[in-house]
Every structure is written in C-alpha cells, then in structure tokens.
Amino acid sequence: MPTLIEERRALYSGALDLLAVKILEDEASIGAAFPYVTEESGAWRTMPASQSAGYSGDAWSHGNWFCGFWVGLLVASHLHTGKGRYLDLARERMRLVAPRCEDPNTHDIGFIFESSAVPAHHVTGDGWFADLAIRAAERLRARLITTPAGAYLSSWGPLDDRRGRLSSAIDTMANLPLLYWASAHSGERSFRLAGEAHARMTQEAFIRADFSTFHAVEYDEAGQRARGYTFQGHADHSLWSRGQAWAIYGYAATAADTRNRAHLEVAEALGRRYLERLGDHPVPYWDFDDPAVPDAPRDSSAAAITAAGFLAMARLHPDPEKGAAWRGHAQAMLDCLCTDYLAHEDWHRGLLKHGCYSIPHRDGVDSAVLFGDYFFVEALMAALSPGAFLPEPEPL
C-alpha cells in the first residue's frame, strides 16, 4: 500500500491524539454508563450498556447499540499511544458490555461486538474477547429468516413477533462483519453463509435501479418486498446518506470475506451513486433529498463510515488504479473531517462535530455521535497502520 505523505500522517495522528485526551477525560466523568450523542451543551448523553432493544407499546426502542464503540475507541487509543491504561479501561468496560452477547432482540449485536471484542482480541489475543464475539455471532446468525426467495436477517424485535420477523434494515449490512469474523475464527462456514445470504437478498430488495437504497424493507411471507420505508431518512424513497454508507461498508466486508468480486462490484456501484449525489463537499447532507438542501444539516458520521468502506474497497480491488481512486476519495473525506469537523473545544465532547443521529426523532441532530467517532477512528487506523486494529483483507 502506498505510504501516506507526512502531512496527511500528521493530520490523522493529531485526530487520534485528540481522541486519546478526550476519552480519558470522559472516563473520569461518565461513571458506568456509555456515551452515545452529545447535547446542545456539548456534554455526552449516556445510557447503561444493559439497556436492550424492545417494544414500548407499538414503538420500538433500539436500546444501547453504541456501547461497543466506546470499547473500540479505548483499544484504538491504546494502539496509538502505547499506554496500557487504555487497554485496562477497555477490559473494564467490556465486562459491562459482555452480558449483551446473549441479547436475542437485535441485529445491532453485530455492531456491539465487532467494534469491541473483535479488535480487543485482535490486539491482545485474549480468548475471552473471542468467546464473547462468537456467542454474539451465534445470536446474530439465529436471526436468519428463510423464505422461498432467499434468506435475510431480521433486524429488530424478538423472533416470535411477526413484525420483527418480516422487517430488515440496511444497517444490518454493517453488522455482517461479526458473522464473517466468526466464520474465519471458528472455521464454521454457516456464519459466512448466513451473512452472504443476507447480502444477496438485500441486493434484490433494498437496492433501487439507480443504486440508491431503502432504509428498511418489510417482506411478505414469500420473501418479496412488501414495502420499502424509512425510520431515520427524510422519506421512504429518499436517499438517506448514512443508509447508503452502511450498504457500501457492508458489501465491501462481504467481498473481503467471501472473495466474491460481485460483491465488490455492488459496493462500487453504491459508492458511485453516493459520490454522484455528494457534490463538492466531502461530508454529505444527512439526506440527499431533504428539501431544505443546501441549508439541511450534514452528517459527519456518514462520511466516516463511507471513508472506512472506501478504504476497504481500495485494499480489495484487483485493479491498482481503481483501488487508488477509492483510496483518494476516502482520504479526501478523512482530510476534511480532520480539518473542519474535529471537536477541539473542551466543552464539546466527542471527536467529530456535526453528526446527525435522527432528525425524524429529533435526537442528536447536530452533535457528536459515538458510532461516527468509532468509524472515523477505524478509518484513521486503517490508513495509518493497516492491520493493527482489525484484520487486513487481501486483494481479490
């Protein structure tokens, strides 16, 4: 892989320096809870790791799907600084996260443990982390719903609830890496087969003719799309930028694990559509079709996720020139985030400003969001030290 120019290396390293300072400061104040979005004041809003997803009447609460990201940020800070204090804190935090490995109610178990137990095991070799990740992967695999048209992972809710069984979300594509890691670690192909089956069915049901994506799909009993809709985008048929980012990231991960170039081609088509809508600024609007554009909020988390996906595509691509082009797009996004979006202010917690969790729910509309910080750091680590934080895929 081409080495980073020193100016860019210093820029990315400086962002990780800021993370290392802020996360220690926050550890001294947040207690046993975990951050997820910042308030208007800049302070973290927190919730316990034990808060699972579930129904409140007819409304669905996603619970704490953020907690693993905090562990991952501590592991990254350990790698960046070489200081054992961060790894000690990551172990302590992992004990609070660990019981969620048996959570039967959410696809987000993939996010929780792929961002925490997997990098912690990769860095330390400690089997405890791997055991947690395997148990979580078993729960995620158990969400596979088989239909005459194919198989998909149900995203939300207990599997004995019809609403949960028939629903899936584009976010699930970015939960698949836990299944792929579990397959590689255990040698059990069923994890990989479940992930790839979901990717294939998502390609048919979620990806529109122009390679934009639905946020969510309700299937019928035969496995056909009954409707495409949104929870967090502007409208059912709009292009929610973070949803597109989840899809890019997930198809790149699927290509890396299955060694199937067709999945990389899907990731590239999704990436080209994203870039077509992006325009000249490397950080997208929260939804490309918000009528308020150009006065709509941007979403730094979508840029961070996309950058991580593009870097994976660059590493995978068998054509060096095309790989270099995807790397260039990722670097432009990371450069912009480091230059214009870092929260240097002491009062503003988190690493990246101007993330957008959910405008429809009026939650974290213009804030730091923990998953944005995590994928930003994942991308920075991949750019600076490939293979140190997470396993490095071989080119196809």
Residue pairs with C-beta under 8 A, 6 or more apart in sequence:
1 315
1 386
2 324
2 327
4 12
4 383
4 384
8 331
8 335
9 384
11 335
11 338
11 339
12 334
12 338
12 380
12 383
12 384
13 80
13 384
14 338
15 337
15 338
15 342
15 351
15 376
15 377
15 380
16 76
16 77
16 80
16 377
16 380
16 381
16 384
17 80
18 342
18 343
18 344
18 351
19 73
19 76
19 77
19 80
19 351
19 373
19 377
20 77
20 80
20 81
20 83
20 86
22 343
22 349
22 350
22 351
23 73
23 74
23 77
23 86
24 77
24 85
24 86
26 35
26 44
26 349
27 89
30 44
30 46
31 46
32 48
32 96
33 46
33 47
33 48
33 49
34 46
34 47
34 48
34 49
34 64
34 66
34 67
34 70
34 93
34 96
34 370
35 44
35 45
35 46
35 66
35 70
35 349
35 350
35 370
36 44
36 45
36 46
36 47
36 64
36 66
36 357
36 364
36 369
36 370
37 44
37 45
37 355
37 357
37 363
37 364
37 367
37 368
37 369
37 370
38 44
38 45
38 348
38 349
38 350
38 364
38 367
38 368
38 369
39 45
39 367
40 367
41 347
42 343
42 345
42 347
42 348
42 349
43 349
44 349
44 350
44 368
45 364
47 64
47 66
48 64
48 96
49 64
49 67
49 96
49 97
49 99
49 100
50 64
50 96
50 99
50 100
51 63
51 64
52 63
52 64
52 100
52 103
52 105
52 106
53 60
53 61
53 62
53 63
53 65
53 103
53 105
53 106
53 108
53 156
53 157
54 60
54 61
54 63
54 105
54 157
55 61
55 157
55 161
60 156
60 157
62 106
62 108
62 156
63 105
63 106
63 108
64 100
65 106
65 108
65 111
65 112
66 370
66 371
67 93
67 96
67 97
67 100
67 112
67 116
68 97
68 111
68 112
68 113
68 114
68 115
68 116
68 117
69 111
69 115
69 116
69 370
69 371
69 373
69 374
70 93
70 116
70 370
71 90
71 93
71 94
71 97
71 115
71 116
71 117
71 120
72 115
72 116
72 119
72 120
72 374
72 377
72 378
73 373
73 374
73 377
74 86
74 87
74 89
74 90
74 93
75 86
75 87
75 90
75 116
75 119
75 120
75 123
75 389
76 119
76 377
76 378
76 381
76 389
77 83
77 86
78 84
78 86
78 87
78 90
78 123
79 123
79 381
79 385
79 388
79 389
80 381
87 123
87 124
90 116
90 120
91 120
93 116
94 116
94 117
94 120
94 129
94 132
97 112
97 113
97 116
98 132
100 109
100 112
100 113
100 136
101 109
101 113
101 117
101 132
101 133
101 135
101 136
101 139
102 135
102 139
103 109
103 139
104 139
104 142
104 158
104 159
105 156
105 157
105 158
105 164
106 155
106 156
106 157
107 140
107 143
107 153
107 154
107 155
107 156
107 169
107 171
107 172
107 175
108 171
108 175
109 136
109 139
109 140
109 175
109 178
110 136
110 137
110 140
110 172
110 174
110 175
110 176
110 177
110 178
110 179
111 174
111 175
111 371
112 136
113 132
113 133
113 136
113 137
113 178
114 133
114 175
114 177
114 178
114 181
115 374
115 378
116 129
117 129
117 130
117 132
117 133
117 136
118 129
118 133
118 177
118 178
118 181
118 390
119 389
119 390
120 126
120 129
121 127
121 129
121 130
121 133
122 389
122 390
122 391
123 388
123 389
130 185
133 178
133 181
133 182
133 185
134 182
134 185
134 186
136 178
137 178
137 179
137 181
137 182
137 191
138 182
140 153
140 175
140 178
140 179
140 194
141 179
141 182
141 190
141 191
141 194
142 159
143 153
143 154
143 155
143 159
144 151
144 152
144 153
144 154
144 194
144 197
144 198
145 151
145 152
145 153
145 154
145 159
145 165
145 166
145 219
147 219
147 221
147 222
147 223
148 222
148 223
149 201
149 204
149 222
149 223
149 224
150 197
150 200
150 201
150 204
150 223
151 194
151 197
151 198
151 201
152 168
152 197
152 198
152 201
152 202
152 205
152 219
152 223
153 168
153 172
153 175
153 194
153 198
154 164
154 165
154 166
154 167
154 168
155 164
155 167
155 168
155 169
155 171
155 172
155 216
156 163
156 164
156 167
156 169
157 163
157 164
157 165
157 167
158 164
159 165
166 218
166 219
166 220
166 221
166 226
167 216
167 217
167 218
167 219
168 198
168 202
168 205
168 216
168 217
168 219
169 215
169 216
169 217
169 231
170 202
170 206
170 213
170 214
170 215
170 216
170 243
170 244
170 246
170 247
171 243
171 246
172 198
172 202
172 250
173 198
173 199
173 202
173 246
173 247
173 249
173 250
173 251
173 254
174 246
174 249
174 250
174 253
174 305
175 250
176 195
176 198
176 199
176 250
176 253
176 254
177 250
177 253
177 257
179 191
179 192
179 194
179 195
180 191
180 192
180 195
180 253
180 254
180 256
180 257
181 391
182 188
182 191
183 189
183 190
183 191
183 192
183 195
183 257
184 257
184 391
192 257
192 258
195 254
195 257
196 254
196 257
196 258
196 260
196 263
199 250
199 251
199 254
199 263
201 223
202 247
202 250
203 266
204 225
205 214
205 217
205 219
205 224
205 225
205 228
206 213
206 214
206 217
206 228
206 247
207 213
207 247
207 266
207 270
208 214
210 273
211 269
211 270
211 272
211 273
212 239
212 244
212 273
213 239
213 240
213 243
213 244
213 247
213 270
214 228
214 229
214 230
214 236
214 237
214 243
215 228
215 229
215 230
215 231
215 232
215 233
215 240
215 243
216 228
216 229
216 230
216 231
217 225
217 226
217 227
217 228
217 229
218 225
218 226
218 227
218 229
219 225
219 226
220 226
227 236
228 236
228 237
229 236
230 236
230 238
230 240
230 243
230 360
231 358
231 360
232 240
232 242
232 243
232 357
232 358
232 359
232 360
232 361
233 239
233 240
233 243
233 287
233 360
234 240
234 287
234 289
234 290
234 291
234 359
235 289
238 287
238 288
238 289
238 290
239 273
239 277
239 287
239 288
239 289
240 286
240 287
240 288
241 274
241 277
241 284
241 285
241 286
241 287
241 288
241 299
241 302
242 286
242 299
242 301
242 302
242 305
242 356
244 270
244 273
244 274
244 302
244 306
245 274
245 302
245 303
245 305
245 306
245 309
246 305
247 267
247 270
248 267
248 270
248 271
248 274
248 305
248 306
248 309
248 310
248 313
249 305
249 306
249 308
249 309
249 312
249 375
251 263
251 264
251 266
251 267
251 270
252 263
252 264
252 267
252 309
252 312
252 313
252 316
253 312
254 260
254 263
255 261
255 262
255 263
255 264
255 267
255 313
255 316
255 396
256 312
256 316
256 393
257 393
259 396
261 318
261 396
264 313
264 316
264 317
264 396
267 309
267 313
268 313
268 322
268 326
271 306
271 309
271 310
271 313
271 326
271 329
274 284
274 306
275 329
277 284
277 288
278 284
281 298
281 336
282 303
282 332
282 333
282 335
282 336
282 337
283 298
283 299
283 300
283 302
283 303
283 333
283 336
283 337
283 340
283 341
283 354
284 298
284 299
284 302
284 303
284 306
285 293
285 294
285 296
285 297
285 298
285 299
286 296
286 297
286 298
286 299
286 302
286 356
286 359
287 296
287 359
290 296
297 354
297 356
297 359
297 365
297 366
298 354
298 356
299 354
299 355
299 356
299 372
300 337
300 341
300 352
300 353
300 354
300 355
300 356
300 372
300 376
301 352
301 355
301 356
301 357
301 369
301 371
301 372
301 375
301 376
302 356
303 333
303 336
303 337
304 333
304 337
304 352
304 372
304 373
304 375
304 376
304 379
305 371
305 372
305 375
306 330
306 333
307 330
307 333
307 334
307 337
307 375
307 376
307 379
308 330
308 375
308 378
308 379
308 382
310 326
310 327
310 329
310 330
310 333
311 326
311 327
311 330
311 379
311 382
311 383
312 382
312 393
313 323
313 326
314 323
314 324
314 326
314 327
314 330
315 323
315 382
315 386
315 392
315 393
315 395
316 323
316 393
316 395
316 396
317 323
317 326
317 395
317 396
318 395
318 396
323 395
330 379
330 383
331 383
334 376
334 379
334 380
334 383
337 352
337 376
341 352
341 353
341 354
342 351
342 352
342 353
343 349
343 350
343 351
343 352
343 353
343 368
348 368
349 368
350 367
350 368
350 369
350 370
350 373
351 368
351 373
351 376
351 377
352 368
352 369
352 372
352 373
352 376
353 366
353 367
353 368
354 366
354 367
355 364
355 366
355 367
355 368
355 369
355 372
356 364
356 365
356 366
356 367
356 369
357 363
357 364
357 365
357 367
357 369
358 364
358 365
359 365
378 389
378 390
381 388
381 389
381 390
382 389
382 390
382 392
386 392
